Amino acid sequence: MDRDPRLLVVDLNRVPAYAEAFRALYGPAGLSPQSLARAIGVFIKAEVRPGETPFDRYATDPAALTPAAKRGMDLFAGKARCLLCHTGAFFSDDFFHNVGLRPTPGLDDPGRGAIVKEIHSMRAFRTPPLRDVARTGPYMHDGSEKDLASIIEFYDRGGDVRDASQDDLVKPLGLTSGERDDLLQFLHALTSPE
């Protein structure tokens, strides 16, 4: 959401309906950065409607994916290396990875490294699910990537900061512009109709 969670909680607490709902769900502590994170997680999982995306329909209807999306699916599982982290029904391994994201100026968010003090946890964030990904921008934990095309370009170049804390799974990919377009079509096929 690209906001300091503490300031977001202050703003949301100014809306009486939100403050009341969070107290009802989370007890006297009500709306806090922790309860907000839990609520967003529940919301994301509740919004996913497996079976409604072109990708899901493809299992029983080969025409559900366009030829470009099919090529993108092959890239997702192969050359683009996406399947290494984006696995399972929600397309997330639920692990933490440092993908080489350039820190936000003035804010070096340690990510998982704030809790687990080891090199590969520094600036590592949980792999987000990709269900309905075409509707969930901006992307990255800090909102720094505005659209899916820029996400694909980011991973194609192997991230922006290559150091000892970056996950070994993230490497330059060498995708052609056509391959990037096909991968984009596949990501759109993971999104259910409005």
C-alpha positions in Angstrom: 0.0 0.0 0.0 3.1 2.2 0.0 2.3 3.8 3.3 3.7 3.7 6.8 1.3 1.2 8.5 1.2 3.3 11.7 0.0 6.3 9.8 -2.5 4.2 7.8 -3.9 2.8 11.1 -4.3 6.4 12.4 -6.3 7.3 9.2 -8.4 4.2 9.3 -9.2 4.7 13.0 -10.8 8.0 12.0 -13.5 6.1 10.2 -15.9 5.0 12.9 -17.2 1.9 11.0 -13.6 0.6 10.5 -12.6 1.2 14.1 -15.8 -0.6 15.3 -15.4 -3.5 12.9 -11.8 -4.1 13.9 -12.7 -4.0 17.6 -15.4 -6.6 16.9 -13.0 -8.8 15.0 -9.8 -8.4 17.0 -10.9 -7.4 20.5 -10.0 -4.3 22.5 -6.7 -3.7 20.6 -8.9 -3.1 17.5 -7.1 -1.7 14.5 -3.3 -2.1 14.6 -0.7 -2.7 12.0 -0.9 -6.5 12.9 -4.7 -6.7 12.7 -4.6 -4.7 9.5 -2.1 -7.2 8.0 -4.3 -10.1 9.0 -7.4 -8.5 7.6 -5.7 -7.8 4.3 -4.4 -11.4 4.1 -7.9 -12.7 4.7 -9.4 -10.3 2.1 -6.8 -11.4 -0.5 -7.6 -15.1 0.0 -11.3 -14.5 0.1 -11.2 -12.6 -3.2 -9.6 -15.5 -5.0 -12.2 -17.5 -7.0 -10.3 -20.5 -8.3 -12.0 -21.9 -11.4 -13.1 -18.6 -12.8 -9.8 -17.6 -14.5 -8.9 -18.5 -18.1 -6.0 -20.5 -16.6 -8.4 -22.6 -14.4 -10.8 -23.2 -17.3 -7.9 -24.3 -19.5 -7.9 -27.7 -17.6 -11.2 -28.6 -19.2 -11.2 -26.2 -22.2 -8.0 -25.8 -24.2 -9.4 -22.8 -25.9 -9.6 -20.9 -22.6 -6.0 -19.7 -23.1 -4.9 -17.7 -26.1 -1.8 -19.0 -28.0 0.2 -16.1 -26.4 -1.0 -17.0 -22.9 0.0 -20.7 -23.5 3.5 -19.6 -24.6 3.6 -17.4 -21.5 2.6 -20.4 -19.3 5.5 -22.3 -20.7 7.8 -19.4 -20.0 6.4 -19.1 -16.5 7.3 -22.7 -15.8 10.6 -22.6 -17.7 12.9 -19.8 -18.9 11.3 -17.1 -16.8 11.7 -19.2 -13.6 8.5 -17.8 -12.0 7.4 -21.3 -10.9 10.4 -21.5 -8.6 8.6 -19.2 -6.1 5.0 -18.8 -7.5 3.7 -22.4 -6.9 0.5 -24.0 -5.6 -3.1 -23.0 -5.9 -2.4 -19.4 -5.0 0.9 -19.2 -7.0 2.9 -18.5 -3.9 5.4 -20.6 -2.0 4.7 -18.4 1.1 8.4 -18.0 1.7 10.5 -14.9 2.0 12.8 -13.8 -0.8 15.1 -10.8 -1.4 14.5 -10.3 -5.1 17.0 -7.4 -5.4 14.6 -4.5 -5.1 16.2 -1.1 -4.9 15.4 0.4 -1.4 13.0 3.2 -1.3 15.0 6.5 -0.9 15.1 7.4 2.8 13.7 4.0 3.8 15.8 0.9 3.9 13.1 -1.7 4.9 14.8 -4.8 6.3 11.8 -6.9 5.6 12.1 -10.4 7.2 15.6 -9.3 8.3 14.0 -7.3 11.1 13.0 -10.6 12.6 15.4 -13.2 11.4 19.0 -11.9 11.6 20.7 -13.7 8.7 22.0 -12.4 5.4 19.3 -14.0 3.2 16.5 -12.5 5.3 17.6 -8.9 4.7 15.1 -7.1 2.5 13.3 -10.4 2.0 9.5 -10.3 1.6 6.9 -13.0 1.3 6.1 -14.2 -2.2 2.8 -12.7 -3.1 0.0 -14.8 -4.6 -0.6 -14.2 -8.3 -4.4 -14.9 -8.4 -6.1 -11.9 -9.8 -2.7 -10.3 -10.2 -3.8 -8.0 -13.0 -6.0 -6.1 -10.5 -3.6 -5.8 -7.5 -1.1 -3.1 -8.6 1.0 -1.3 -7.7 3.4 -4.1 -7.1 6.2 -5.0 -4.7 5.9 -4.5 -1.0 6.5 -0.7 -1.4 4.4 -0.2 -4.5 7.4 0.8 -6.6 6.4 -1.2 -9.7 3.3 0.3 -11.2 2.3 -2.4 -13.7 2.9 -6.0 -14.6 5.0 -5.1 -17.6 7.5 -3.3 -15.3 7.5 -6.3 -12.9 8.4 -8.6 -15.9 11.2 -6.2 -16.9 12.5 -6.1 -13.3 12.8 -9.9 -13.1 14.1 -10.0 -16.7 17.1 -7.9 -15.6 17.6 -10.0 -12.4 16.5 -7.3 -10.0 18.2 -4.0 -9.4 20.5 -4.7 -6.4 22.7 -7.7 -6.6 24.5 -8.4 -3.4 25.0 -11.3 -0.9 21.5 -11.0 0.5 19.7 -11.4 -2.9 18.0 -14.8 -3.4 20.0 -17.1 -5.7 16.8 -17.9 -7.5 16.7 -14.4 -9.0 18.9 -14.1 -12.1 18.8 -12.2 -15.4 16.5 -14.0 -17.8 17.3 -12.7 -21.2 13.7 -12.7 -22.4 12.8 -11.2 -25.8 10.1 -8.5 -26.1 7.8 -11.2 -27.5 8.5 -13.5 -24.6 7.8 -10.6 -22.1 4.5 -10.0 -23.9 3.5 -13.7 -23.8 4.4 -13.8 -20.1 2.2 -10.8 -19.5 -0.7 -12.5 -21.3 -0.3 -15.5 -19.0 -0.4 -13.3 -15.9 -3.6 -11.8 -17.2 -5.0 -15.3 -17.6 -4.6 -15.8 -13.8 -7.2 -13.0 -13.3 -10.9 -13.8 -13.0 -13.4 -11.7 -14.9 -14.8 -8.7 -13.0 
